[in-house]
């Protein structure tokens, strides 16, 4: 597997990871070599690493994993882990703090969570080949009480509010318009954090757990506002996740907003009880093609099989190029990086192009061997 040249830093980023198996390292059987070729690698963790705590009542669905998962992430090549998301407090404060401790003991940097809001907003820094890279992480997907406060553990919030506008006021029950708005205090805090972190780093990646899960393509209003505000404040790339399917990409001021990187190595085993539960049937309605299979561990909609690794090349502390490495997730939750000769490569490209266009986003995907180089369909190429 090729390594980065001496004058380049390669940063790889992937979406959601949630090992729910005895051998979590097996999730990375097909991707470990590629990930370890990076100088810095980032992921989003979805499950608490704990055996303590009680499941909180506001948690809709969860699992937990063992300390082996922390070591599996490190062995797979990851350096930085965001835990800012809607599962960070599923097992209470004990579960959150156990997860942070387990990751740190595995020599991983953790971002987006802490025992109070100040700790949750702290950036992570990594220096590679003399270039300093900063990471910040926030979540907009927030069960009650999951965000950190001055005297409470949790994640760094980027809350948004929803307004439902009835279109035909004389027609009860007809569809409405949905408007979402960023919480102004959270957006100001995020912008302040970005400015402070960027002043101490050459390159800044901002991770956002946000968006509309399982619904193909759709980008919420607040995502567009928050993504662009983050770049205005100094972010160099937005790494989005939570939706569990790929979403389109925008290029703003030469900086990419990756609205959803999809899952990467995410177990979701099903049994009859879960498959027939009221909670699962409710979210299943969001994607009509979603059918559970009790024989596999990857029980997500069929287009959740399409995923990518974001590859960022830095030279002299500046963004040189961003590309996507198309990948496909198998029935046992293991991602496989695709070559351009694989028919599934074209399926991933077509999916990205379809939903980038449907949402009025401006990214184009230029093939370069087995990568898709991101460029803008308007002035402001990433090159």
Secondary structure, 3 states (H helix, E strand, C coil): CCCCCCCCEEEEEEEEEECCCCCHHHHHCCCHHHHHCCCEEEEEECCEECCCCCCCCCCCCCCEECCHHHHHHHHCCCCEEECCCCCCCCCHHHHHHHHHHHHHHCCCEEECEECCHHHHCCCEEEEECCEEEEEEEEECCCCCCCECECCECEECECCEEEEEEECCCCCCCCCEEEEEEECHHHHHHHHHHHHHHHCCCCEEEEEEECCCCCCCCCCCHHHHHHHHHHHHHCCCEEEEECCCCECCEEEECCEEEECCECEEEECECCCHHHHCCHHHHHHHCCCCCCCCCCCCCECCCHHHHEEEEEEEEEECCEEEEEEEEEEEECCCCCEEECCCCCHHHHHHHHHHHHHHHHCCCCEEEEEECCEEEEEECCCCCCC
